[in-house]
Amino acid sequence: MKEVNPQETSRAYAFEMWMNAPMPMVTFFKTLNVSRLVKISRKSGMKFNMLMCWCIGKAARSVKEFYMLPVGGKLMQYDTIAVNTIVANRKGEVSSCDVPFCDDLSLFNQHYLQLTKQVAESCVNHDLTESMVIGTSALAQYEIDGAVGMYSGIFNNPFLIWGKYKRRLLKTALTLSFQFHHTQMDGAHASRFLDGVQKEIDNLRI
């Protein structure tokens, strides 16, 4: 992680326009076809949430804007990406767990299982401060369509939320929300990322 001069990046105009805006966050909603993920999860025993996190990381990897993030009024550049998941811990509360992204699904799965278990048992967050972290929250027991207004003014990280997937006649659908800081990316970048998540789901093979 290193500080970069916004004027020397493709985000120069966005930094000037949005860095000090009172509400710089934008939220998109998208419904994904997750039929393939459900099938793979049942067949392989891999957790659906883990597969979603991997597809999110894989799609983000090809969008260069994900490697920059406004932090403390500065624009920071990262070499690596991680995907965060919220874990129910042994005290009945929730803890935060950052999982480093890697192209190898099997290795990502190992890290996911190991780290989420560690966090659940210790009730201590696992933070990867040197990676650009994509936040996620799966409320899988509830029928929600997403969330808005999560901006704290402290954490500017992109964030996805989804609830229970819904079985339809020919597919299984999952609606999610994607919140991002406008300094980090524009709507076109966010749309390309969400399209990329769907493509990663469709192309997933194990």
C-alpha positions as CSV (number, residue, x, y, z in Angstrom):
1,M,0.0,0.0,0.0
2,K,1.4,3.4,-0.9
3,E,0.1,7.0,-1.3
4,V,-0.2,8.2,-4.9
5,N,-0.8,11.7,-6.3
6,P,-4.4,11.7,-7.5
7,Q,-3.4,14.1,-10.4
8,E,-1.1,11.4,-11.8
9,T,-3.9,8.8,-11.9
10,S,-7.1,8.3,-13.9
11,R,-9.1,9.4,-10.8
12,A,-7.8,13.0,-10.7
13,Y,-11.2,14.5,-11.6
14,A,-13.2,12.2,-9.4
15,F,-10.8,12.9,-6.4
16,E,-11.4,16.7,-6.9
17,M,-15.2,16.3,-7.2
18,W,-16.0,13.7,-4.7
19,M,-13.3,13.4,-2.0
20,N,-14.9,16.0,0.2
21,A,-18.5,15.5,-0.8
22,P,-20.8,15.0,2.2
23,M,-22.2,11.8,0.7
24,P,-19.6,10.4,-1.8
25,M,-21.0,6.8,-1.8
26,V,-23.1,5.4,-4.6
27,T,-25.2,2.2,-4.4
28,F,-26.2,0.0,-7.3
29,F,-28.6,-3.0,-7.2
30,K,-28.3,-6.0,-9.4
31,T,-30.0,-9.4,-9.6
32,L,-27.7,-12.3,-10.4
33,N,-28.5,-15.7,-11.7
34,V,-26.8,-17.9,-9.0
35,S,-28.2,-21.3,-10.2
36,R,-24.7,-22.5,-11.0
37,L,-23.3,-21.6,-7.6
38,V,-26.1,-23.3,-5.8
39,K,-25.5,-26.5,-7.9
40,I,-21.7,-26.4,-7.3
41,S,-22.2,-25.8,-3.6
42,R,-24.5,-28.8,-3.2
43,K,-22.3,-31.0,-5.3
44,S,-18.9,-30.1,-3.8
45,G,-19.9,-29.2,-0.3
46,M,-18.3,-25.8,-0.7
47,K,-20.1,-23.0,1.1
48,F,-22.3,-20.8,-1.1
49,N,-21.0,-17.7,0.6
50,M,-17.4,-18.7,0.0
51,L,-18.1,-19.2,-3.7
52,M,-19.8,-15.8,-3.9
53,C,-16.8,-14.1,-2.2
54,W,-14.4,-15.8,-4.7
55,C,-16.4,-14.7,-7.7
56,I,-16.4,-11.2,-6.3
57,G,-12.7,-11.2,-5.9
58,K,-12.1,-12.7,-9.3
59,A,-14.3,-10.0,-11.0
60,A,-12.7,-7.2,-9.0
61,R,-9.2,-8.3,-10.0
62,S,-9.7,-7.2,-13.6
63,V,-11.0,-3.7,-12.7
64,K,-7.9,-1.6,-12.0
65,E,-10.0,1.0,-10.0
66,F,-10.3,-1.6,-7.2
67,Y,-6.6,-1.2,-6.5
68,M,-7.0,2.4,-5.4
69,L,-9.0,3.7,-2.4
70,P,-9.4,7.1,-0.7
71,V,-8.1,6.7,2.9
72,G,-7.9,9.7,5.3
73,G,-8.2,12.3,2.6
74,K,-5.4,10.6,0.5
75,L,-5.5,8.3,-2.5
76,M,-3.9,4.9,-1.7
77,Q,-2.8,2.3,-4.2
78,Y,-2.7,-1.4,-3.3
79,D,-1.0,-4.4,-4.8
80,T,-3.4,-7.0,-3.5
81,I,-7.2,-7.5,-2.9
82,A,-9.0,-9.2,0.0
83,V,-12.6,-10.1,0.4
84,N,-14.2,-9.5,3.8
85,T,-17.0,-11.6,5.3
86,I,-19.0,-11.1,8.5
87,V,-18.8,-14.1,10.9
88,A,-21.1,-15.1,13.6
89,N,-18.8,-15.7,16.6
90,R,-19.2,-18.0,19.6
91,K,-20.5,-15.1,21.8
92,G,-23.5,-14.7,19.6
93,E,-22.2,-11.5,18.1
94,V,-20.5,-10.8,14.8
95,S,-16.9,-10.4,13.9
96,S,-15.1,-9.3,10.7
97,C,-12.8,-11.5,8.6
98,D,-10.6,-10.5,5.7
99,V,-9.7,-13.3,3.4
100,P,-6.8,-12.7,0.9
101,F,-7.9,-13.3,-2.7
102,C,-6.1,-15.8,-4.9
103,D,-7.0,-17.2,-8.3
104,D,-6.8,-20.8,-6.9
105,L,-10.4,-21.6,-5.7
106,S,-9.2,-24.5,-3.6
107,L,-6.6,-22.4,-1.8
108,F,-9.1,-19.5,-1.3
109,N,-11.5,-22.0,0.2
110,Q,-8.9,-23.3,2.6
111,H,-8.1,-19.8,3.7
112,Y,-11.8,-18.9,4.0
113,L,-12.6,-21.9,6.2
114,Q,-9.5,-21.5,8.3
115,L,-9.8,-17.8,8.9
116,T,-13.6,-17.7,9.5
117,K,-13.2,-20.6,12.1
118,Q,-10.4,-18.7,13.8
119,V,-12.4,-15.5,14.0
120,A,-15.6,-17.3,15.1
121,E,-13.7,-19.0,18.0
122,S,-11.5,-16.1,19.1
123,C,-14.1,-13.3,18.5
124,V,-11.2,-11.2,17.2
125,N,-11.4,-9.5,13.8
126,H,-8.9,-10.6,11.1
127,D,-7.9,-7.5,9.3
128,L,-5.6,-7.3,6.2
129,T,-4.7,-3.6,6.3
130,E,-2.2,-3.8,3.4
131,S,-4.8,-5.1,1.0
132,M,-7.8,-3.3,-0.6
133,V,-10.7,-5.0,1.1
134,I,-14.0,-5.6,-0.5
135,G,-16.7,-5.8,2.2
136,T,-19.5,-8.3,2.0
137,S,-22.4,-9.2,4.3
138,A,-24.7,-12.2,3.7
139,L,-28.0,-12.1,5.5
140,A,-28.9,-15.5,4.0
141,Q,-31.9,-16.1,6.3
142,Y,-33.7,-12.9,5.3
143,E,-35.4,-11.8,2.1
144,I,-33.8,-8.4,1.5
145,D,-32.8,-6.7,-1.7
146,G,-29.8,-4.9,-0.4
147,A,-28.8,-1.9,1.7
148,V,-28.0,1.8,1.3
149,G,-26.7,4.5,3.6
150,M,-23.8,2.5,5.1
151,Y,-21.3,5.3,4.8
152,S,-19.5,6.0,8.1
153,G,-17.1,8.7,6.9
154,I,-14.3,6.5,8.1
155,F,-14.3,3.3,5.9
156,N,-14.6,4.0,2.2
157,N,-14.2,0.4,1.1
158,P,-16.6,-1.0,-1.5
159,F,-19.3,-3.2,0.0
160,L,-21.8,-5.8,-1.1
161,I,-24.8,-7.1,0.8
162,W,-27.2,-9.8,-0.1
163,G,-30.0,-11.9,1.5
164,K,-31.7,-15.2,0.7
165,Y,-31.6,-16.3,-2.8
166,K,-34.9,-17.0,-4.5
167,R,-35.9,-20.0,-6.5
168,R,-37.7,-19.2,-9.7
169,L,-39.1,-21.4,-12.5
170,L,-35.9,-21.6,-14.5
171,K,-33.2,-20.1,-12.3
172,T,-32.2,-19.2,-8.8
173,A,-31.9,-15.4,-8.4
174,L,-29.9,-13.3,-5.8
175,T,-30.4,-9.6,-5.6
176,L,-27.5,-7.6,-4.0
177,S,-26.5,-4.1,-3.4
178,F,-23.0,-2.7,-4.2
179,Q,-21.9,0.5,-2.5
180,F,-18.7,2.2,-3.7
181,H,-16.9,5.6,-3.1
182,H,-17.3,7.7,-6.2
183,T,-13.6,8.8,-5.9
184,Q,-12.6,5.2,-6.3
185,M,-14.7,4.4,-9.4
186,D,-17.4,5.6,-11.7
187,G,-20.7,4.0,-12.5
188,A,-19.3,2.3,-15.6
189,H,-16.6,0.7,-13.6
190,A,-19.1,-0.6,-11.0
191,S,-21.4,-1.9,-13.7
192,R,-18.5,-3.7,-15.4
193,F,-17.6,-5.2,-12.1
194,L,-21.1,-6.5,-11.4
195,D,-21.3,-7.9,-14.9
196,G,-18.0,-9.6,-14.2
197,V,-19.4,-11.2,-11.1
198,Q,-22.1,-12.8,-13.2
199,K,-19.6,-14.0,-15.8
200,E,-17.4,-15.5,-13.1
201,I,-20.4,-17.4,-11.7
202,D,-21.4,-18.6,-15.2
203,N,-17.9,-19.7,-16.0
204,L,-17.1,-21.4,-12.7
205,R,-15.8,-24.9,-13.0
206,I,-14.5,-27.3,-10.4
